[in-house]
């Protein structure tokens, strides 16, 4: 995998500073890309590598990071350059020295996310498609949030599930739910807020100075509740984070039901990515939601 000469040349060209790799240290934790830290000439960078067809995924990630950066709210690693070399694609990011979460500041993270969610567009969706994990995420712009969520989130995942052989009750419940999605938005009109899109426990951290950092986004503009909902999956965030967020940007009373609707998208995605262990959970979520329909 001789991608390094091209990567070093691109870093030199983009930064205007000569760069030569002296060390390459593997970084664990991801399940989609290979990751490492490269260093030399007093500079350090974080690099992700995937197969050549991952180039578009990296380009979308880079644009998503820049979109969050433009909001001037929470810190993200800035993209340096990205490209493709024969059988591999790569993305070079700013290296951030991350510290232990024991010295974290969840209040600042909550306030920062509330500010980010007040950075808005005039439509739901985004300027390009991206991925949620390794699954395509369709971001075709729309003026109608309910239609967007029905078609490009739940409907898309249910169709993938059907293609993957998940039929029967899952599809029957899903069809009924899709027909009734609008009922969860009676009296509630979301704004197209800037979303991280994949905001689980593993996609935030803090620098050693305590500054909040987001990474690995699946950016689009949508209901802010979708981001908050995902923070409650797969481990959850500290209680102080939620208190700080609510203090800055109060949630609607219907959030406790809609968060199940929003997290269903991610559970269906896990079903499609990782297998039948998530099927029963998805079905139970749909049964719960359908029972709330009047």
C-alpha positions, 0 to 999 in steps of 0.5 A: 500500500504505497500511498505515502509518497502521494500523501506527503506530496499533497500535504506539502502542496496544500500546507506550503510546508515541506513534509516528510514522514518520519513515523507512522503509528496505527490508531485503533477504534474504527471499524470502517477505515484504517487510521494512523497518525503520521509525523515528521518535520515537527508536524503531525496529521491524522490519516484515514485509508480505505479502498479506492471506492471510499473516495467519495465518502472521504470527500463528503466527510471533509465537506461535513467537517468544514460545514460544522467549522463554518458554524463557529460553534464546536471544534472539529479536525480540519480537513487537510487534503484527500485523494485516491491512489490506485486501490486506496483512498485517503483523507488527511485531517488536522491532528488534535491531541485528545485528552481523557474524558475524566477532565472533560467539560460536558456543559460546554459540549451541551452549550456548543451543540445547542449553538450548532443546532441554531445554525440553519439552512432554508431546506432540509437535507444537504448539498450532497449525499454522504454515508451513515457508517458505510451505508449511503445517506441520501440528503436530497433537499426538501421543504418538508421534514416529514416527507424527508424523514419518511423517504430518505431515512426510514423508507430508505433503511426499510428498503435496504432491509427488504433487499437484505432479506428482512421481511415479515413483521419488520416490513409490515410494521414499517409500512404502517409506520411510514403511513403515519409518520406525520402524526408525530409532528402534530403541533411541532414544526422543526427547523432545518438545523445543522446536524452532526448526523452520527452523534453517538458516544464514540464521535466526540472527545476533548482536547487536553485543554478541555475543548469539545471536539466532534468528528466522523460526521454524517452532516445534513440539515434536519430536526435537531431532535434527531441529533439529541436522540442519537446521543441517548443510544449506545452509552449516552452522554453525561447528564450535565450535557443534557442539562446544559443543552436544555438551558440553552435551547429547550426541547419540545415536550414531544421529544420523548416519543419522537426520539424513538422514531429518530433512533429507529433509523440508526437501529435499522442501519445497524440491522443492515450493517451488522445483522439480525441481532438488531431486528427484534429491537427495531420491531419493538421500537415500531410497535411502541411508536404505532401504539402512540398513534391516535 
